Amino acid sequence: MFNFVQPEAIKAASEFFRGADFHRILVISKLSLVEENQRAAIELLKAGGIDHVIEFATIFHYIAKRVEEKKNPDSQIMQTMRLVKIYGMGNEGDGAE
């Protein structure tokens, strides 16, 4: 899981971004519902070199909030997100950190 924060991966990313600053972000399906366990997991991941942890639901809800219900999107993914929004399934909480 930590392959993308190994020195070789960081060097390759730095070369790709031409030395510009970048962040190592891990998208995770779901963190524990217990706040103490969430904090412990995030601390462990950050100690392993990950800068930010985002739950998939956070990304899902972010996209769902921005899809226009009345506009017919070109992509199948955005069409699905539009339907999710129309049926009120993309309006729940915002997720993790």
C-alpha contacts under 8 A as a table, 3 or more apart, distances in Angstrom:
res1	aa1	res2	aa2	distance
1	M	4	F	7.55
2	F	5	V	5.52
2	F	6	Q	6.79
2	F	48	G	7.00
2	F	49	G	7.89
3	N	6	Q	5.37
3	N	9	A	7.19
4	F	9	A	5.39
4	F	10	I	7.12
4	F	24	R	7.85
5	V	9	A	6.06
5	V	10	I	5.98
5	V	24	R	7.16
5	V	48	G	7.62
5	V	49	G	5.82
5	V	50	I	6.92
6	Q	9	A	5.34
6	Q	10	I	6.21
7	P	10	I	5.06
7	P	11	K	6.06
8	E	11	K	5.13
8	E	12	A	6.21
9	A	12	A	5.08
9	A	13	A	6.07
10	I	13	A	5.07
10	I	14	S	6.00
11	K	14	S	5.05
11	K	15	E	6.21
12	A	15	E	5.13
12	A	16	F	6.12
13	A	16	F	4.90
13	A	17	F	6.07
14	S	17	F	5.15
14	S	18	R	5.86
14	S	19	G	4.93
14	S	20	A	6.83
14	S	21	D	7.79
14	S	22	F	7.91
15	E	18	R	4.81
15	E	19	G	6.02
16	F	19	G	7.75
17	F	20	A	5.45
17	F	21	D	7.75
17	F	22	F	7.77
23	H	50	I	7.87
23	H	51	D	5.90
23	H	52	H	7.52
24	R	49	G	7.51
24	R	50	I	5.20
24	R	51	D	5.15
24	R	52	H	6.62
25	I	50	I	6.12
25	I	51	D	5.87
25	I	52	H	4.81
25	I	53	V	5.89
25	I	54	I	7.36
26	L	50	I	6.81
26	L	52	H	6.34
26	L	53	V	4.97
26	L	54	I	6.30
27	V	53	V	5.97
27	V	54	I	4.86
27	V	55	E	5.62
27	V	56	F	5.99
28	I	31	L	7.25
28	I	53	V	7.01
28	I	54	I	6.16
28	I	55	E	4.92
28	I	56	F	5.87
29	S	55	E	5.59
29	S	56	F	5.18
29	S	57	A	7.42
30	K	55	E	5.46
30	K	56	F	6.94
30	K	57	A	7.69
31	L	38	Q	5.89
31	L	41	A	7.87
31	L	55	E	7.01
31	L	96	A	7.56
32	S	35	E	7.16
32	S	37	N	6.02
32	S	38	Q	5.46
33	L	37	N	7.68
33	L	38	Q	7.15
34	V	37	N	5.34
34	V	38	Q	6.28
35	E	38	Q	4.94
35	E	39	R	6.24
36	E	39	R	5.25
36	E	40	A	6.25
37	N	40	A	5.01
37	N	41	A	6.08
38	Q	41	A	5.20
38	Q	42	I	6.16
39	R	42	I	5.16
39	R	43	E	6.03
40	A	43	E	5.12
40	A	44	L	6.14
41	A	44	L	5.09
41	A	45	L	6.16
42	I	45	L	5.07
42	I	46	K	6.02
42	I	53	V	6.88
43	E	46	K	5.10
43	E	47	A	6.03
44	L	47	A	5.07
44	L	48	G	6.32
45	L	48	G	4.98
45	L	49	G	6.66
45	L	50	I	5.59
45	L	53	V	7.97
46	K	49	G	5.13
46	K	50	I	4.60
46	K	51	D	5.78
46	K	52	H	7.38
47	A	50	I	7.17
50	I	53	V	7.43
52	H	97	E	7.42
53	V	96	A	7.54
53	V	97	E	6.26
54	I	58	T	6.72
54	I	59	I	7.74
54	I	95	G	7.60
54	I	96	A	5.84
54	I	97	E	5.88
55	E	58	T	5.41
55	E	59	I	7.12
55	E	95	G	5.86
55	E	96	A	5.62
55	E	97	E	7.77
56	F	59	I	5.33
56	F	60	F	6.22
56	F	95	G	7.85
57	A	60	F	4.87
57	A	61	H	5.99
57	A	94	D	7.00
57	A	95	G	5.78
58	T	61	H	5.34
58	T	62	Y	6.10
58	T	93	G	7.83
58	T	94	D	4.97
58	T	95	G	4.63
58	T	96	A	6.79
59	I	62	Y	5.05
59	I	63	I	6.26
60	F	63	I	5.37
60	F	64	A	6.14
60	F	90	G	7.30
61	H	64	A	4.91
61	H	65	K	6.04
61	H	90	G	5.39
61	H	91	N	6.50
61	H	92	E	7.18
61	H	93	G	7.57
61	H	94	D	6.47
62	Y	65	K	5.39
62	Y	66	R	6.67
62	Y	94	D	7.67
63	I	66	R	5.29
63	I	67	V	6.39
63	I	81	M	7.49
64	A	67	V	5.41
64	A	81	M	5.77
64	A	82	R	7.05
64	A	84	V	7.29
64	A	85	K	5.87
64	A	90	G	5.39
64	A	91	N	7.45
65	K	85	K	7.44
65	K	90	G	7.08
65	K	91	N	7.14
67	V	78	M	7.37
67	V	81	M	6.91
67	V	82	R	5.84
67	V	85	K	7.51
68	E	71	K	5.45
68	E	82	R	6.76
69	E	72	N	7.85
69	E	82	R	5.57
69	E	83	L	7.67
69	E	85	K	6.91
69	E	86	I	6.19
72	N	79	Q	6.87
73	P	76	Q	7.64
73	P	78	M	5.84
73	P	79	Q	5.54
73	P	82	R	8.00
74	D	78	M	7.31
74	D	79	Q	7.31
75	S	78	M	5.37
75	S	79	Q	6.21
76	Q	79	Q	4.92
76	Q	80	T	6.14
77	I	80	T	5.10
77	I	81	M	6.28
78	M	81	M	4.86
78	M	82	R	6.05
79	Q	82	R	4.99
79	Q	83	L	6.35
80	T	83	L	5.12
80	T	84	V	6.19
81	M	84	V	4.93
81	M	85	K	6.18
82	R	85	K	5.12
82	R	86	I	6.15
83	L	86	I	4.95
83	L	87	Y	6.19
84	V	87	Y	5.34
84	V	88	G	6.25
84	V	89	M	5.25
84	V	90	G	5.91
85	K	88	G	4.96
85	K	89	M	5.84
85	K	90	G	5.26
85	K	91	N	7.29
86	I	89	M	7.77
88	G	91	N	6.07
89	M	92	E	7.14
